[in-house]
């Protein structure tokens, strides 16, 4: 990116936006690591209730030991994610729409909190889990606010949309996290929880890319066959992650010693998981060589993706032969998120913004 383009891109965006955008990306990666720690240390039910840790305490009590601390620490990071996503959104709204968009978002936020509080009060009086209904109403309010705000946006529609989607996703993740505890670590909910976090990592990475590019129309800067192969590679990556989630869900690390998985054959899934992994590596090698020969724009991120895939496969082979040691499984989970983010950035590099007249 040239200096002139960077100056044009930064014009109109707050100076603090890159800090909060990068912090949002980093913390979304970190929470995958801490979420993995919760599961791999058997701390999934370290806090037996939600949103309170115990029926009588918001924070873990000494009786819960280290498991309560690990689980509650992961919940605390979720709160930080909400703050960072909200900061990014408000900075973008104020920059592209002024006070009108900013005040509309704040009004929706206040209305959603009030409606959620009323839902909590009514359902609690009826003996129902009040915070579940509070979270559901709050999530609906955020979604409505996002739709209205995006429709009112006239500039930097890409940044506003991404910022809203990330905020909605973080709020939804908090809700899903509560459902995970209430369902006593249901394997499908746990897997969905991880995939949602991985998608948020990709979205925050996409925001970082678009933040540094000029608004307006974009043009394809790679050959069309290269673009098609890139999208096919993305689908293979998605399949690899999906089978990997199924494999982990049926493995020994359920998140609690009392929760036993009885589903698919984990050994068979481990073999199935390796097939798309090697196919993915082969496709990325082809893309990287092609990009190097033709000096295509996505080359640096394809190289980064290739390096991560080689490390990822090495870790996968090690953990399979070593009996799934928790640390190796955790590293495998984080690398999957970083590889997906690299693939996202590489795909976005297939196009570039047209220079302004």
C-alpha positions in Angstrom: 0.0 0.0 0.0 1.4 3.4 -1.0 1.8 6.3 1.4 -0.8 8.3 -0.5 -3.3 5.5 -0.3 -2.6 5.1 3.5 -3.2 8.8 4.0 -6.4 8.7 2.0 -7.6 5.6 3.9 -6.9 7.1 7.3 -8.7 10.3 6.5 -11.9 10.6 8.4 -11.2 7.7 10.7 -10.3 8.3 14.4 -6.7 7.8 15.4 -7.7 5.4 18.2 -9.6 3.1 15.9 -6.6 1.0 14.9 -5.8 0.4 18.5 -9.2 -0.9 19.5 -9.6 -2.8 16.2 -6.3 -4.6 16.8 -7.1 -5.2 20.5 -10.5 -6.7 19.4 -8.7 -9.1 17.1 -6.0 -10.1 19.6 -8.5 -10.7 22.4 -10.8 -12.8 20.2 -7.7 -15.0 19.5 -6.9 -15.1 23.2 -10.4 -16.1 24.3 -10.0 -19.2 22.0 -6.9 -20.1 24.0 -8.6 -19.5 27.3 -11.7 -21.3 26.2 -9.5 -24.2 25.3 -7.9 -24.0 28.7 -11.3 -24.2 30.3 -12.1 -27.4 28.4 -8.7 -29.0 28.5 -8.3 -28.6 32.3 -11.8 -30.0 33.0 -13.0 -26.5 34.2 -16.1 -26.4 32.0 -18.3 -26.6 35.1 -15.9 -24.7 37.4 -18.7 -22.2 37.7 -21.8 -24.3 37.9 -24.3 -21.5 37.2 -24.7 -18.6 34.8 -24.3 -15.7 34.9 -23.4 -16.2 38.6 -20.6 -18.6 39.3 -22.6 -20.3 42.1 -26.3 -19.7 43.1 -25.1 -17.3 45.8 -21.9 -15.7 44.3 -21.0 -13.9 41.1 -17.3 -14.8 41.5 -15.8 -18.2 42.2 -15.6 -19.2 45.9 -12.5 -20.9 47.5 -14.4 -24.2 47.4 -14.4 -24.2 43.6 -10.6 -24.2 43.5 -8.6 -23.6 40.3 -11.4 -24.8 38.1 -13.6 -21.9 39.2 -10.9 -19.4 38.6 -10.2 -20.7 35.1 -13.9 -20.7 34.1 -14.6 -17.3 35.6 -11.4 -15.8 33.9 -12.8 -16.9 30.6 -16.1 -15.2 31.3 -14.3 -12.0 32.3 -12.6 -11.9 28.9 -16.0 -12.0 27.3 -16.9 -8.8 29.0 -13.7 -7.2 27.7 -14.7 -8.3 24.2 -18.0 -6.6 24.5 -16.2 -3.3 25.6 -13.8 -3.5 22.7 -16.4 -4.3 20.1 -18.6 -1.5 21.3 -15.6 0.9 21.3 -14.9 0.0 17.6 -18.5 0.4 16.7 -19.0 3.8 18.4 -15.8 5.2 16.9 -16.8 4.1 13.4 -20.4 5.4 13.7 -19.2 8.8 15.0 -16.6 9.1 12.2 -18.9 8.2 9.3 -22.3 9.3 10.5 -21.7 11.9 13.2 -23.8 12.3 16.3 -27.0 11.1 14.6 -25.8 7.5 14.1 -24.0 7.5 17.4 -27.0 8.7 19.4 -29.3 6.2 17.6 -27.0 3.3 18.5 -26.9 4.5 22.2 -30.7 4.9 22.3 -31.2 1.4 21.0 -28.6 0.1 23.6 -30.5 1.8 26.4 -33.9 0.6 25.2 -32.6 -3.0 24.9 -31.1 -2.9 28.4 -34.4 -1.6 29.8 -36.5 -4.2 27.9 -34.0 -7.0 28.9 -34.3 -5.9 32.6 -38.1 -6.1 32.4 -37.9 -9.5 30.8 -35.6 -10.6 33.6 -37.8 -9.3 36.3 -41.0 -10.9 34.9 -39.5 -14.3 34.2 -37.7 -14.4 37.6 -41.0 -13.8 39.3 -42.4 -16.7 37.3 -39.6 -18.9 38.5 -37.8 -19.0 35.1 -34.1 -18.4 34.4 -34.3 -14.6 34.2 -30.9 -13.9 32.8 -31.5 -16.2 29.8 -34.5 -14.1 28.8 -32.5 -10.9 29.5 -29.7 -12.0 27.2 -32.2 -13.1 24.5 -34.0 -9.7 24.6 -30.7 -7.8 24.6 -29.4 -9.8 21.6 -32.6 -9.1 19.6 -32.3 -5.4 20.5 -28.7 -5.3 19.2 -29.7 -7.1 16.0 -32.5 -4.6 15.4 -30.1 -1.7 16.1 -27.6 -3.1 13.7 -30.2 -3.4 10.8 -31.4 0.1 11.4 -27.9 1.6 11.7 -26.6 -0.2 8.6 -29.6 1.0 6.5 -28.9 4.6 7.6 -25.2 4.5 6.8 -24.1 6.4 3.8 -20.3 6.2 4.1 -17.9 3.3 4.9 -20.8 0.8 4.8 -18.2 -2.0 5.0 -16.7 -0.9 8.3 -20.1 -0.1 9.9 -21.4 -3.5 8.8 -18.4 -5.4 10.1 -18.4 -3.5 13.4 -22.1 -4.3 14.0 -21.7 -8.0 13.1 -18.8 -8.4 15.5 -20.7 -6.7 18.3 -23.8 -8.9 17.6 -21.5 -12.0 17.5 -19.8 -11.2 20.8 -23.2 -10.7 22.5 -24.5 -13.9 21.0 -21.3 -15.7 22.2 -22.0 -14.6 25.7 -25.5 -16.1 25.4 -24.2 -19.3 23.9 -21.6 -19.6 26.7 -24.4 -19.5 29.2 -26.4 -22.1 27.3 -23.2 -24.3 27.3 -23.1 -24.2 31.1 -26.9 -24.7 31.5 -26.8 -27.7 29.1 -23.9 -29.2 31.1 -21.4 -29.0 28.2 -23.5 -30.4 25.4 -21.0 -31.4 22.7 -22.9 -29.6 19.9 -23.2 -26.4 21.8 -19.5 -26.5 22.8 -18.5 -27.1 19.1 -20.7 -24.2 18.0 -19.2 -22.0 20.6 -15.7 -22.6 19.2 -16.7 -22.2 15.6 -18.5 -18.9 16.4 -15.3 -17.6 18.1 -13.2 -18.6 15.0 -15.6 -16.7 12.8 -15.3 -13.6 15.0 -11.5 -13.8 14.6 -12.0 -13.8 10.8 -14.4 -10.9 11.0 -12.0 -8.8 13.1 -9.2 -9.6 10.7 -11.4 -8.5 7.8 -12.1 -5.2 9.6 -8.3 -4.6 10.0 -7.9 -5.1 6.2 -10.8 -2.9 5.2 -9.9 -0.2 7.7 -6.6 0.4 5.8 -8.1 0.4 2.3 -9.9 3.3 0.6 -13.7 3.1 0.4 -15.6 2.6 -2.9 -15.5 0.2 -5.7 -12.9 -2.6 -5.8 -11.3 -4.4 -8.7 -10.1 -8.0 -9.1 -6.2 -8.0 -9.3 -5.7 -11.8 -9.6 -6.5 -14.1 -12.5 -10.1 -15.5 -12.4 -8.9 -19.1 -12.2 -6.7 -18.2 -9.2 -9.7 -16.6 -7.5 -11.8 -19.7 -8.1 -9.1 -21.9 -6.7 -8.8 -19.6 -3.7 -12.5 -19.9 -2.9 -12.3 -23.7 -3.3 -9.4 -23.7 -0.8 -11.6 -21.7 1.6 -14.3 -24.4 1.4 -11.7 -27.1 2.1 -10.4 -25.1 5.1 -14.0 -24.8 6.4 -14.5 -28.6 6.0 -11.2 -29.3 7.8 -12.2 -27.1 10.8 -15.7 -28.7 10.9 -14.4 -32.2 11.0 -11.7 -31.1 13.5 -14.4 -29.7 15.8 -16.3 -33.1 15.6 -13.1 -34.9 16.4 -12.4 -32.9 19.5 -16.0 -33.0 20.6 -15.9 -36.8 20.6 -12.4 -37.0 22.2 -11.4 -37.3 25.9 -11.4 -33.5 26.6 -15.1 -32.9 27.3 -14.5 -30.0 29.7 -15.4 -31.9 32.9 -14.4 -35.3 34.3 -18.1 -36.2 34.9 -19.1 -35.5 31.3 -18.4 -38.5 29.0 -18.8 -38.2 25.2 -20.7 -41.0 23.5 -21.1 -40.1 19.9 -18.9 -40.7 16.8 -15.8 -42.8 16.8 -13.0 -40.3 17.7 -10.3 -42.4 16.1 -12.2 -42.7 12.8 -12.8 -38.9 12.9 -9.1 -38.2 13.4 -8.3 -40.1 10.2 -11.1 -38.3 8.3 -9.8 -35.0 9.7 -6.4 -35.6 8.2 -7.7 -36.0 4.6 -9.0 -32.5 4.0 -6.0 -31.2 6.0 -3.5 -32.6 3.5 -5.7 -31.5 0.6 -5.8 -28.0 2.1 -2.0 -28.0 2.3 -1.6 -29.1 -1.3 -4.0 -26.3 -2.5 -2.2 -23.6 -0.5 1.1 -24.8 -1.9 -0.3 -24.4 -5.4 -1.7 -21.0 -4.6 1.5 -19.8 -3.1 3.7 -21.0 -6.0 1.2 -19.4 -8.5 1.2 -16.1 -6.6 5.0 -16.1 -6.4 5.5 -16.8 -10.1 2.9 -14.1 -11.1 3.8 -11.8 -8.2 0.2 -11.6 -7.1 -1.0 -9.3 -4.2 -2.0 -12.1 -1.7 1.5 -13.7 -1.7 2.7 -12.6 1.7 -0.5 -13.9 3.5 -0.4 -17.1 1.5 3.1 -17.7 2.7 2.0 -17.0 6.3 -0.9 -19.4 5.8 1.4 -22.1 4.4 3.8 -21.8 7.4 0.9 -22.1 9.8 -0.6 -25.1 8.1 2.8 -26.9 8.2 3.0 -26.2 11.9 -0.6 -27.1 12.4 -0.2 -30.5 10.7 2.9 -31.2 12.7 1.1 -30.4 15.9 -1.9 -32.6 14.8 0.4 -35.6 14.1 2.1 -35.1 17.4 -1.0 -34.9 19.5 -2.5 -37.9 17.8 0.5 -40.1 18.5 1.0 -38.7 22.0 -2.5 -39.4 23.2 -3.9 -35.9 22.8 -1.9 -33.9 25.5 -4.0 -30.9 26.5 -1.3 -28.3 25.6 -1.0 -29.6 22.1 -4.7 -29.7 21.6 -5.0 -26.1 22.8 -2.2 -24.9 20.4 -4.0 -26.8 17.6 -7.2 -24.8 18.3 -5.5 -21.4 18.3 -3.5 -22.2 15.1 -6.8 -23.1 13.4 -8.2 -19.7 14.2 -5.0 -17.9 13.0 -4.9 -20.0 9.8 -8.5 -19.1 9.1 -7.7 -15.4 9.7 -4.8 -15.6 7.3 -7.0 -17.2 4.7 -9.5 -14.4 5.2 -6.9 -11.7 4.6 -5.5 -13.5 1.6 -8.9 -13.8 0.0 -9.6 -10.0 0.6 -6.3 -9.4 -1.2 -7.8 -10.7 -4.4 -9.3 -7.3 -4.9 -8.1 -3.7 -4.3 -9.8 -0.4 -4.0 -10.0 1.6 -7.2 -8.1 4.9 -6.9 -10.2 8.0 -6.6 -10.4 10.4 -9.5 
